[in-house]
């Protein structure tokens, strides 16, 4: 992080025939500054914005909202952060990337699992870095900010992109990255407050994205979210484990701890990455002042119980289980976690869950065998506006009747979502992708299917969704003809081209990272508020 102290000097010209800055029309000043700021943001590593702030008071006032909108800090930067992010600069700050720098290791150990001592050292670094930031932010008052997103990114300077995915796995299935899970070491740092960390009111968004190459233990995530009393949004993008047993343990931990996440959360995005990075350079990212990401090559581092929502079992669970480990390279899902997410979603306004859970488990109470249930026993989502889920049933070799059964169950659930304005059920893999979409926009409701294989929506599905549109949006449903895509350019291209709810599915930082290009994404069809 580089923060430049402010000087309030005004510049003047000694040439009486030259029009100085103060003599320019306000419109020309604004245009000049907008060009200067935009140009500087294209090369953030050059720190031009910081230099512009000392030109004069006008430049300082115009530049600082952009200069302080997104900052990256490590433990070594905290003193500068505290001294320089004061007054109105706290209102400018929207996104804070905390780089948690773990101890270095010899490159020969890149594929060697960490020892107990190494894991302890990592936990201490993880704990002290977060504790240091939370201690400082705990002193901030709510009215000093407009809400702050904190992103956590844990790495060692010895970590490399090439070793962060499948390439880092040994023949025995061991990995330095996947075999350890960062957790708080309160024995070494001391216990503070109710949950071990200072309570921080100004953090309203918490993000752990795919550029965090190290696992964070589910209990540590619970500690984090429990320490944020005004937390409204969580984005969590872990990598799926390569070992089935390890993944099962993690899924059950998440299912056990998720019910205790704070009820203040209104927006939840969970994306479990199961690809592995290619052995090619990738750009690092920071954010524009408006929250949109821009590219940067410096990331701040040196380098089974009852599973039914309403009780009982069902055929939907059996059907989904058949696909939990269907094809190599496709994600596995846990029924317990899916249904825990469904329970937790009853208080949410927006939810996106990709590859961490299957939509058939989520909608389990609404399949045909449950149709006779009394409505008062079924789940009800009074505030849910957006819902995006994945399902392995959405696949080119799946029985079309199974897809239509899923979409029909989703319609029954949607009748219990009076605020619903966007629902997408999708799946992508190496060779194919498909998405089922219901959207209400501008008083009009539409139903659509887009995929890489021929598929026809059942008449029963269309009737059920017409009832949803009339009941929830007082609108007639327009069914768009099914679209078979002429080509498939990969899972991430499909997500960003064909998903209208993509802003919920992936954080903008992750979007540009996985697409590996230097252009800003085309506008999303639907925008989050």
Secondary structure, DSSP 8 states (H G I E B T S, - for coil): -------------S-TTS--GGGS-HHHHHHHHHHHHHHHHTTGGGTHHHHHTTS-HHHHHHHHHHHTTEEEE-GGGHHHHHHHS-TTHHHH--EEEEEEEE----GGGTTS---HHHHHHHHHHHHHHHHHHHHHHTTS-GGG-S-EEEEEEEEETT--GGGSSGGG--TTS--TTTS-EE---HHHH--BTTTBS---SSEEEEEE-TT--SEE-HHHHHHHHHT-TT--EEEE--B--SSHHHHHHHHHHHHHHHTTS-TT--EEEEE-B-----SS---EEEE-TTS-EEEES--S--------SSSS--HHHHHHHTTTT-STTS----HHHHHHHHHHGGG-SEEEEESSS-HHHHTGGGSGGGTTS-GGGS---SS--EEEEE-TTSSTTS-HHHHHHHHHHHHHHHTT-TT--EEEEEEE-SS-EEEEEEEEETTEEEEEEEESS-----HHHHHHHHHHHHHHHS--EEE---EE-S----HHHHHHHH-TTHHHHS-HHHHHHHHT-SS-----SS---
